[in-house]
Amino acid sequence: MGTIKCKMCGSNLETGDSVTVCKCDSCGTNQTVPDIADDKELKLFERANKLRINCDYDKALGVYDNITDDYPEEAEGYWGKILCKYGIEYVEDEKTSSMIPVCHRTSYDSVMEDEDFELVMENSDSESRAVYRYEAKVIEETRKKYIDIAENEKPYDIFISYRIADENGERTAVSELAEDIYKKLTDAGYKVFLSQEALKDISRSDSEPYIFAALKSAYVMLALGTSYDDYNDVWVKNEWNRYIAFADADKTKHLIPCYKDVDEYDIPKEFASLKMIELGRDDTFDNIMSSIKNSEAANEKLNSDKESAEVKEEEDMAAKQDDQQEKEAESKEEAAESTQEEVIELEIFETADPEEMISDAYKAIAAGNNKEANKLFYKVLDIEPENSLAYWGQLLIQQESADAKDMADNIYVQAIGSVSKETIELEIKDRKPDIIKNYPVAELFSQEEFDALFDMHYYYETGVASVESAIAENKEHYILSDNELFKRAQLYANDEVKAYIDEFINAVDKHLEDTLNEVKLQEQQSVAEARKQEEEYFSKLENAFKLANNLAEFNKAKNEKEFQDDHKLWEQERDNLEAAKEQWEKDVVEKQKEHDDWLEANKDVLDRWNAEKKQYFDDKMNLEYELKRLQEDKGFIEGFMAEARAAKKDKEIMNVRIELSKLAMPSEPFLPKEPVIPPEPVLRREPEKDSFDDMVGRTEVLDAFRNYMGQ
């Protein structure tokens, strides 16, 4: 049987029978696990988990459906469906190193109210239920945060879905086509979502709310592909699948697949009923624009139908009973009036003053009606193709700005980009020579430990180089140099537009200069903070060396005094040794004579006692030998009269044991105390100084140093 994998990092989990909660040894996450019934269920979970970790949520959801069908009481199957519905990917938090959920399928529906979550609660035990509720709350908070971000995003007209890079990280062919279409649509005045532009300063883990907002607001999606892999990339598929779901609920949304060199069998089946546009043709962009216009027209009709339906619902019931002929007459009259209005509008257009239309267009911009302003600018350009004020106005609309200063405020970030900060190591002074010179206690440290105390690194962040590089690049190639509207406004500029352009350029330059000054100030603050940390550490380090050195000097002075006192005592003992030896020699002669006299007086008693002892040991040895011989003889007795002969041997053995028991060690005779010759007096070894480590108390000193440093 296989192994259960961690839902967060994919590592193997160590689980036991009937265990529903365990901890991953790799990522440290406490999580729920399925109570596997058989090998089939385990393989299904392995497949579903692998697909979900690879962010292929649709396929994973299908496998989890199979699990809940076959094992309806398994809570983990319903939980897997929730993870797929909300597109949950677990990533490592840089601050806490814990695994946190990232939502790739934002929804307005609460996780806590999901029907599958109710089934999770019904089929889990008390221990796993607590873990499920905690994880659901974390996901719910993430979902709410994404919704808040998405609600504040500006709406888009068009969403371009495409694959940026292939499996080797190389840019795809379709990404170049997407970029070209994006530029043309943007120049045409549309607000276009292209991930390469909209998300260039946002990490993948933080991008979901912005993608969700764009999918919800865009009324057209262009799904671009030049291969099977382009359309079935997990992230691209996630985009157009979600957009199809939105379009099913909102008929104002239109998906337009755009393909090139793709076999019909490689096109997703979901696109089968949709009108497709072939890429790479001379009329490709015209076809795209035509499809977008048709979508806009369809939306206008749909909105008009909705408004008419609402009006009809509010009408009085009596009006519905009016004569049908009267309605037809009214309808004809309305049609005639409409036709007349169109004729009047055409006449106005043909006789309109470009200056008045320019004035009206700028008023429309000030009122926030950019679409109306853009129409007027197009009409002006139809009459005067070189009208710089019209191009300047269209540029303001494109950049969603009210005037030159407002556009500079909005666009300068494109020149600066996101300030890329680099981390630089602070240069610090080598303090080791001064410490070695001033504090002899430094010798107590091993070379490795001593070097480690000074192996400190302090860093500061700076974005100065990034900003200076951006400013230099902007001077060489100005931010709007490639913008067609800006180029035309410059090319045909009158004095008024020249003033606007100068105001815009000066404002952008001012922004860049202010940004440079700001990052320089931030660099100074970052350096100051790093210096402060450096000074605090090395000040504490020097205080620790002072403390250790004072303790070492105290110990050394104490041990030096003890050595000197002991050496003086030894010298006194050495001076007294000669007199002691003379007395010893006299004592030896006297004691030797006493000992000789003692031996002479007690010789007969000692000889007799020694002879008795010898006789005792001889008799004991002979009886023990006889006893052993008799016991061995008994062991060999067998055959005729064996019992009688053995009994005789037992009697002999008993007699020998009785004889042994009668033996007694002769008592030591009472003698006068034997005189003892006194030992020769010897001078003890001359005291020596301890090693430097012992004199200063190396262990005690180093412990005090480390305690002060908090090591």
Secondary structure, DSSP 8 states (H G I E B T S, - for coil): ----B-TTT--B----TT--EEE-TTT--EEE-----SHHHHHHHHHHHHHHHTT-HHHHHHHHHHHHHH-TT-HHHHHHHHHHHTTEEEEE-TTT--EEEEESS--SS-STT-HHHHHHHHTS-HHHHHHHHHHHHHHHHHHHHHHHHHHTS---SEEEE---B-TTS-B-HHHHHHHHHHHHHHHTT--EEEHHHHTTTS-GGG-HHHHHHHHHH-SEEEEEESSHHHHH-HHHHHHHHHHHHHHHH-TT-EEEEEESS--GGGS-GGGTTS--EESSSTTHHHHHHHHHHHHHHHHHHHHHHHHHHHHHHHS-GGGGGS-HHHHHHHHHHHHHHHHHHHHHHHHHHHH--HHHHHHHHHHHHHTT-HHHHHHHHHHHHHH-TT-HHHHHHHHHHHTT-SSHHHHHHHHHHHHH-S---EEEE------HHHHHHH-GGGGGS-HHHHHHHH----EEEE-HHHHHHHHHHHHHS-TTTT-HHHHHHHHT--HHHHHHHHHHHHHHHHHHHHHHHHHHHHHHHHHHHHHHHHHHHHHHHHHHHHHHHHHHHHHHHHHHHHHHHHHHHHHHHHHHHHHHHHHHHHHHHHHHHHHHHHHHHTHHHHHHHHHHHHHHHHHHHHHHHHHHHHHHHHHH--STTHHHHHHHHHHHHHHHHHHHHH-----------------------------HHHHHTHHHHHHHHHHHHT-
